[in-house]
Amino acid sequence: MKRPSNIVKATDRCESVAVPGVRNDLLRWLPETVRRSFRDQCAIRSIPAGQVIFQYGDERGEMYRVLRGTVRISTMRVDGLEMIYALLGPGECLGASSLIDGERMPQTAEALDDVKIQVLSSAAFSKLRETYRVFDDALLRLLSSRLRMMSAHMANAVLADPPNRVALRLLEVAHVAPDGGLHVSITQAALALLTGASRQTVNKVLKQLERKGFIFLTYRRIELRNIDKLKRMAEII
């Protein structure tokens, strides 16, 4: 398969360029001058696999944008029962809501593997909002996109069967691979946590999707082969 020329690797270029195919990348709604200003205002931080970036309830005056690796967003009950909201990859942003409303962090963010992130301080965040109206507009788009996603998750959790939930989550966590295809690089156990189904059920659904030609399974990776069919599966209302 020919590799598209606009594919962006998770390198330093990602600091000021929107990542193709990532719906919730703040930079996709910003002109080049504001992207550069955003990059210049950010610090770069490396997080080793397994380290917590922030905990539920933390007071953090920072916003983050993933450059490399995967960040798990979750909430855990005192008895250890965990709910995973999302797995965020390059281009995804987190922490903006707490800078806007001043409230504590609503989830826990943990590096699933070695992660590199941009860190925007509260002061720099406020400066960008004051200087560029388009930055405020981009934040509204980002939060609106998140709200739509959470609404889809609520409907999916109540109304959808496991195949619908798996299709939705596959589309959400897929990333653009070097060959231009869409891949999902998480374990079936992690996908089970995301969908609220058992690992056995997820395994059964994935095999069914592979037989239909919607996906192709390899070790620790799922290649999405028929995006249109998966989208139709994920649409339950």
C-alpha positions in Angstrom: 0.0 0.0 0.0 1.4 3.4 -0.9 2.1 5.6 2.1 0.3 9.0 2.0 2.7 12.0 2.1 0.7 13.7 4.9 1.3 11.0 7.5 3.0 12.5 10.6 5.2 10.4 12.8 5.2 11.0 16.6 8.3 13.1 16.4 9.2 16.7 17.1 7.2 17.8 14.0 4.1 16.6 15.9 4.6 19.5 18.3 3.2 22.1 15.9 1.3 19.9 13.3 -2.1 18.3 13.8 -2.0 14.5 13.6 -4.0 13.2 10.7 -7.1 11.2 11.6 -7.1 12.4 15.3 -10.6 13.9 15.9 -9.7 15.6 19.2 -6.4 17.2 18.3 -6.7 20.9 19.4 -4.2 21.9 16.7 -6.5 20.8 13.9 -8.6 23.9 14.5 -5.7 26.4 14.8 -3.9 28.4 12.1 -0.2 27.9 11.7 0.8 31.0 13.7 -1.2 29.9 16.7 0.1 26.4 16.4 3.7 27.7 16.6 2.8 29.9 19.6 1.2 26.9 21.3 4.4 24.9 20.7 6.7 27.7 22.0 4.6 28.0 25.2 4.8 24.2 25.9 7.4 22.3 27.9 8.2 18.7 26.8 7.9 16.0 29.4 8.8 12.3 29.1 6.7 9.8 31.2 7.9 6.2 31.6 5.4 3.4 31.2 3.2 2.8 34.3 3.8 6.3 35.8 0.7 8.4 36.7 0.5 11.8 35.0 -2.2 13.0 37.3 -4.6 11.4 39.7 -8.4 11.8 40.1 -9.0 14.8 42.4 -5.5 16.4 41.8 -5.2 20.1 41.6 -3.2 20.6 38.4 -2.6 23.9 36.6 -1.6 22.2 33.3 -3.0 21.0 30.0 -1.3 18.1 28.1 -1.0 17.0 24.5 0.3 13.6 23.7 3.3 13.4 21.2 4.2 9.8 21.6 2.8 6.7 23.3 -0.6 6.0 24.8 -2.2 7.5 27.9 -5.0 5.6 29.8 -7.8 7.8 31.2 -9.7 6.0 34.0 -11.4 6.1 37.3 -11.0 3.4 40.0 -13.3 2.6 42.9 -11.8 2.0 46.4 -12.3 -1.7 46.0 -10.1 -1.7 42.8 -12.9 -1.9 40.2 -11.7 0.3 37.3 -13.5 2.0 34.5 -11.4 3.1 31.4 -12.8 6.1 29.6 -10.3 6.3 26.8 -6.9 5.5 25.5 -5.3 8.6 24.1 -2.5 8.6 21.5 -0.5 11.2 19.6 -2.4 14.5 19.0 -5.0 13.9 21.8 -5.3 16.6 24.5 -6.2 16.3 28.1 -6.6 18.5 31.2 -8.2 21.5 29.5 -11.5 21.3 31.4 -9.8 21.8 34.8 -8.0 24.9 33.5 -11.3 26.3 32.2 -13.5 25.7 35.3 -10.8 25.5 38.0 -12.1 22.2 39.3 -10.0 19.1 40.2 -9.0 16.5 37.7 -12.0 14.3 36.9 -10.1 11.2 36.0 -6.6 9.6 36.4 -4.2 9.6 33.5 -1.5 7.0 33.4 1.2 6.2 30.8 0.4 2.9 29.2 3.8 2.8 27.6 6.7 5.3 27.4 5.0 8.6 26.7 6.2 12.0 25.5 3.8 15.0 26.1 3.6 18.7 25.7 2.7 20.5 28.9 1.0 23.9 28.8 1.0 25.8 32.1 -2.1 27.6 33.4 -0.4 31.0 32.8 0.5 30.1 29.2 -3.1 28.7 28.7 -4.6 32.0 29.8 -2.2 34.0 27.7 -3.1 32.0 24.5 -6.9 32.5 25.3 -6.4 36.3 25.8 -4.2 36.7 22.7 -6.0 34.5 20.2 -9.8 34.3 19.9 -9.3 31.3 17.6 -7.7 29.4 20.5 -10.9 29.8 22.5 -12.9 28.7 19.5 -10.7 25.6 19.3 -11.2 24.8 22.9 -15.0 25.0 22.4 -14.7 22.5 19.5 -12.5 20.2 21.6 -14.9 20.2 24.6 -17.9 19.8 22.2 -16.3 16.8 20.6 -15.6 15.2 24.0 -19.2 15.8 25.0 -20.5 14.1 21.9 -18.2 11.2 22.5 -19.4 10.8 26.1 -23.0 10.9 24.9 -22.2 8.2 22.4 -20.6 6.1 25.2 -23.7 6.5 27.4 -26.1 5.4 24.7 -23.7 2.6 23.6 -23.4 1.3 27.2 -27.2 1.1 27.6 -28.5 0.3 24.1 -25.7 -1.5 22.3 -24.8 -5.1 22.1 -21.1 -6.1 22.5 -20.4 -6.0 18.7 -21.6 -2.4 18.5 -19.5 -1.4 21.5 -16.4 -3.1 20.2 -16.8 -1.4 16.8 -17.2 2.0 18.4 -14.1 1.6 20.6 -12.0 0.3 17.7 -12.8 3.4 15.7 -12.1 5.7 18.7 -8.7 4.3 19.6 -7.4 3.6 16.1 -4.3 5.5 14.9 -2.8 6.2 11.5 0.0 3.7 10.8 3.1 4.4 8.7 1.5 2.5 5.8 -1.5 4.8 5.9 -3.9 2.3 7.4 -5.8 2.5 10.7 -4.4 0.3 13.4 -5.4 -0.4 17.0 -2.4 -1.3 19.2 -3.9 -2.4 22.5 -4.5 -5.8 24.1 -7.8 -7.6 24.0 -7.9 -7.3 27.8 -7.7 -3.5 27.5 -10.3 -3.5 24.8 -12.6 -5.5 27.1 -12.2 -2.9 29.9 -13.0 -0.1 27.4 -16.2 -1.9 26.1 -17.4 -3.2 29.5 -17.5 -6.8 28.1 -15.6 -9.9 29.2 -12.3 -10.7 27.4 -13.9 -13.9 26.1 -16.8 -11.9 24.5 -14.4 -9.4 23.0 -12.3 -12.2 21.5 -15.4 -13.8 20.0 -16.5 -10.5 18.5 -13.1 -9.8 17.0 -13.0 -13.1 15.3 -16.4 -12.5 13.9 -15.3 -9.2 12.5 -12.2 -10.7 11.0 -14.3 -13.4 9.2 -16.4 -10.7 7.7 -13.3 -8.8 6.5 -13.9 -5.8 8.7 -10.6 -6.2 10.6 -7.3 -8.2 10.4 -5.8 -9.5 13.7 -2.1 -9.8 14.4 -0.2 -10.0 17.6 -1.1 -7.0 19.8 -2.5 -5.1 16.8 -5.8 -4.9 15.0 -5.9 -3.5 11.5 -9.2 -1.9 10.5 -10.0 -3.0 6.9 -13.6 -1.8 6.4 -14.2 1.6 8.1 -17.6 2.2 6.6 -19.0 -1.1 7.9 -17.5 -0.6 11.4 -19.1 2.9 11.5 -22.5 1.5 10.6 -22.1 -1.1 13.4 -21.2 1.6 15.9 -24.3 3.7 15.0 -27.1 2.4 17.2 -29.4 5.4 17.1 
